[in-house]
Amino acid sequence: MRIRNCKGFADAMSQLDNLPMSQIGEKSWRRHKLVNWFIGTHPHLRAVHVLAHWSHDDSGQDLVEWTVGLPVFMILCAGIVFYAWMWWNQVAAAAAVHDGTYLAAMRGGDMGAGYARTQQMLRSAVGGFASSYSISIGADTSRRSVSGSVRNSSLFSLPYLGALPLNIQARSFQRLEQFYGGPPNGWW
């Protein structure tokens, strides 16, 4: 059995340099000739050569990339849209409960005005989805304040992913807007 060393490999490569170039290009031509020389000296690697040649074939590559990439891109876009919808609902709920509670506190604890303002803001921000929110605004006379909360614990259905929880909640606390001669009873 002959032992191949680096010098023998270098001699074989120098012989490849003297052969005429094909139309493919110099680098590809050299690689092809090197693989053929290597397989000629190692005939049991013929299957590896066939697989290597098949893996370098670029026809149909775009179709494979689109087939793999498009579903990933669509799932990413759906996730961004879902996160943006949740964020918008949270911001709208926080603003609505703050305004409703503040209006109730300005009007001396008028819960009806605060509730109407909260409902109006939710409807203008999220449309028909506002009907799934539960709103509670209440006055605390011992603390001279009004507190309000908005909650939505519904399920949001996405195609292929099923029902995802949409838990939105916001709270607000406002002091009644009027002059008081001192702190409320029981605070000191």
Secondary structure by P-SEA (a helix, b strand, c coil): cccccaaaaaaaaaaaaacccccccaaaaaaaaaaaaaaaacccaaaaaaaaaaaacccaaaaaaaaacaaaaaaaaaaaaaaaaaaaaaaaaaaaaaaaaaaaaaaccaaaaaaaaaaaaaaaacccccccbbbbbbbbcccccccbbbbbbbbbbbcccccccbbbbbbbbbcccccccccccccc
